[in-house]
Amino acid sequence: MGQMQNLLTKIGEAASYLSPEIQAIPDDTFAQFLEDPALAEWRIALRKIRRMKPHVLSEREERLLALGSAALDGYDETFSQLTDVDMKFGILLDDKGQEKPLTQSSYGSFLVKRDHALRKRAFHQFYDEFQDHQFTLASALAYSVKADVFRARARNYPSALEASLFRDDIPVAVYEGLIAAVRNNLAPLFRYYELRRRALGLDELHQYDTYVPLVPEIESHVSFDEAIETILAAFEPLGAEYTVALSEGLRGRWCDRYETKDKRSGAFSSGSFGAPPYILMNYKTDVFSDVYTLAHEAGHSMHTWFAQRSQAFQDYNYPIFLAEVASTFNEELLTHHLLKQTEDKKMRAYIINRQIDDIRGTLFRQTMFAEFEKIIHSIEERGDALTLDVFKSEYHALLQAYFGSGVVLDPQLDLECLRIPHFYNAFYVYKYATGISAAVALSERVLAKQPGAVETYLDFLRSGGAQFPLETLSAAGVDMTTPAPIESTLALFNRRLTELETLLL
């Protein structure tokens, strides 16, 4: 890994002359070059490079930034080594009385157990270790913010937030509008927490009680082939081109399906130009949510599949702002399909609870994270110190705002801000929130069978990275410069919550 970083630094240094030389071309000459047929396939990519002109420095300055890139990113390595290697969380007795290691990965597994006392023990034991390293973690996070601010100022951006948004041509108003829209619609979230408390039979609700499913895990046995059949049936509204290609891929060699020794956990989709998209999964036939995971990753894969067939190499790769739209869109179709297929109250409640928790985790929680990132970068930019106490106090205020008075906030929860890996890649998490909002808007059009909705969505997949994200979504009929898509998703949350209350109480 270290050798690769050094190699990439050398490549960055060797190529550092390229962008300054492109930016140095006079405007009239550059316009003439773009009209030349020889550059026809490169016009979009060149315009994106040229757009960065106000923030590209001299060749010598670019070389210095390239040389310093690995050193500036050292905080991330410190965070990873500390949390993934050095920190030890001990052993817990699980709900069956067996000793299980508590790790960064297994912590989430303990939080979905039915045993309240086990969840509580896991929470306190987990955060005891973070408390022992809180000053080191706070220092790493502070230097991460300092690096963001340094890079923004070095490249003449007004702020670190604007530096991050500029590459995707996202106005700050979109970021701030997301926070405002969610802040103005927290009442249904508080209602959901009260439903949780009552459904779980608790006198008081803690944060570690907010992940366990309200309906015990559905007893199911869904083979991988049956899962393919289920998601293909859910995706039928998208037409034969989509379903046939996906069917051939999943039944062929697109997916590494099952858990094996030393295989990494989780799931993801990965693609490279000219090759099929590939999915890594750890599919379990008795875990119903793995059907959703397959649908999610299939969304990423089909996004890549369509983009490759429609765009040149330099334009096919879509930005993260768009990536989560296609995956979440598929989950919405699957939820709609499964609800149509069942009248069983328990299954309906399970599916609806899952959708509610998805929206809660993706829209509400990620927006809270986005607000925290904005606050701590603003503190650094105005010259104030980012200390452990500052991080904890600012995060505590947000916890109070987003959890309301119905959830007991244990003091240890203030340390959560020190353990979120995404905070070391600042202004990334908001894209999850905008992604699910765009996905809900697009899926509602398709499910309502609006004329042209399917072809418009497929065109969205085909567009890849040929346009900036807001242009791509606008062409698909979603205007992310307004709060409408976010408010539509919040309205869906409210409708599903009302139905869940009816099913559970």
Rosetta blueprint (number, residue, H / E / L):
1 M L
2 G H
3 Q H
4 M H
5 Q H
6 N H
7 L H
8 L H
9 T H
10 K H
11 I H
12 G H
13 E H
14 A H
15 A L
16 S L
17 Y L
18 L H
19 S H
20 P H
21 E H
22 I H
23 Q H
24 A H
25 I L
26 P L
27 D H
28 D H
29 T H
30 F H
31 A H
32 Q H
33 F H
34 L H
35 E H
36 D L
37 P H
38 A H
39 L H
40 A H
41 E H
42 W H
43 R H
44 I H
45 A H
46 L H
47 R H
48 K H
49 I H
50 R H
51 R H
52 M L
53 K H
54 P H
55 H H
56 V L
57 L L
58 S L
59 E H
60 R H
61 E H
62 E H
63 R H
64 L H
65 L H
66 A H
67 L H
68 G H
69 S H
70 A H
71 A H
72 L H
73 D L
74 G H
75 Y H
76 D H
77 E H
78 T H
79 F H
80 S H
81 Q H
82 L H
83 T H
84 D H
85 V H
86 D H
87 M L
88 K L
89 F L
90 G L
91 I E
92 L E
93 L E
94 D L
95 D L
96 K L
97 G L
98 Q L
99 E E
100 K E
101 P E
102 L L
103 T L
104 Q L
105 S L
106 S L
107 Y H
108 G H
109 S H
110 F H
111 L H
112 V L
113 K L
114 R L
115 D L
116 H H
117 A H
118 L H
119 R H
120 K H
121 R H
122 A H
123 F H
124 H H
125 Q H
126 F H
127 Y H
128 D H
129 E H
130 F H
131 Q H
132 D H
133 H L
134 Q H
135 F H
136 T H
137 L H
138 A H
139 S H
140 A H
141 L H
142 A H
143 Y H
144 S H
145 V H
146 K H
147 A H
148 D H
149 V H
150 F H
151 R H
152 A H
153 R H
154 A H
155 R L
156 N L
157 Y L
158 P L
159 S L
160 A H
161 L H
162 E H
163 A H
164 S H
165 L H
166 F H
167 R L
168 D L
169 D L
170 I L
171 P L
172 V H
173 A H
174 V H
175 Y H
176 E H
177 G H
178 L H
179 I H
180 A H
181 A H
182 V H
183 R H
184 N L
185 N L
186 L L
187 A H
188 P H
189 L H
190 F H
191 R H
192 Y H
193 Y H
194 E H
195 L H
196 R H
197 R H
198 R H
199 A H
200 L L
201 G L
202 L L
203 D L
204 E L
205 L E
206 H E
207 Q H
208 Y H
209 D H
210 T L
211 Y L
212 V L
213 P L
214 L L
215 V L
216 P L
217 E L
218 I L
219 E L
220 S L
221 H L
222 V L
223 S L
224 F H
225 D H
226 E H
227 A H
228 I H
229 E H
230 T H
231 I H
232 L H
233 A H
234 A H
235 F L
236 E H
237 P H
238 L H
239 G L
240 A H
241 E H
242 Y H
243 T H
244 V H
245 A H
246 L H
247 S H
248 E H
249 G H
250 L H
251 R H
252 G L
253 R L
254 W L
255 C E
256 D E
257 R L
258 Y L
259 E L
260 T L
261 K L
262 D L
263 K L
264 R L
265 S L
266 G L
267 A L
268 F E
269 S E
270 S E
271 G L
272 S L
273 F L
274 G L
275 A L
276 P L
277 P L
278 Y E
279 I E
280 L E
281 M L
282 N L
283 Y L
284 K L
285 T L
286 D L
287 V L
288 F L
289 S H
290 D H
291 V H
292 Y H
293 T H
294 L H
295 A H
296 H H
297 E H
298 A H
299 G H
300 H H
301 S H
302 M H
303 H H
304 T H
305 W H
306 F H
307 A H
308 Q H
309 R H
310 S H
311 Q L
312 A L
313 F H
314 Q H
315 D H
316 Y H
317 N L
318 Y L
319 P L
320 I H
321 F H
322 L H
323 A H
324 E H
325 V H
326 A H
327 S H
328 T H
329 F H
330 N H
331 E H
332 E H
333 L H
334 L H
335 T H
336 H H
337 H H
338 L H
339 L H
340 K H
341 Q H
342 T L
343 E L
344 D L
345 K H
346 K H
347 M H
348 R H
349 A H
350 Y H
351 I H
352 I H
353 N H
354 R H
355 Q H
356 I H
357 D H
358 D H
359 I H
360 R H
361 G H
362 T H
363 L H
364 F H
365 R H
366 Q H
367 T H
368 M H
369 F H
370 A H
371 E H
372 F H
373 E H
374 K H
375 I H
376 I H
377 H H
378 S H
379 I H
380 E H
381 E H
382 R L
383 G L
384 D L
385 A L
386 L L
387 T L
388 L H
389 D H
390 V H
391 F H
392 K H
393 S H
394 E H
395 Y H
396 H H
397 A H
398 L H
399 L H
400 Q H
401 A H
402 Y H
403 F H
404 G L
405 S L
406 G L
407 V E
408 V E
409 L L
410 D L
411 P H
412 Q H
413 L H
414 D H
415 L H
416 E H
417 C H
418 L H
419 R L
420 I L
421 P H
422 H H
423 F H
424 Y H
425 N L
426 A L
427 F L
428 Y L
429 V L
430 Y H
431 K H
432 Y H
433 A H
434 T H
435 G H
436 I H
437 S H
438 A H
439 A H
440 V H
441 A H
442 L H
443 S H
444 E H
445 R H
446 V H
447 L H
448 A L
449 K L
450 Q L
451 P L
452 G L
453 A H
454 V H
455 E H
456 T H
457 Y H
458 L H
459 D H
460 F H
461 L H
462 R H
463 S H
464 G L
465 G L
466 A L
467 Q L
468 F L
469 P H
470 L H
471 E H
472 T H
473 L H
474 S H
475 A H
476 A L
477 G L
478 V L
479 D L
480 M L
481 T L
482 T L
483 P L
484 A H
485 P H
486 I H
487 E H
488 S H
489 T H
490 L H
491 A H
492 L H
493 F H
494 N H
495 R H
496 R H
497 L H
498 T H
499 E H
500 L H
501 E H
502 T H
503 L H
504 L H
505 L L
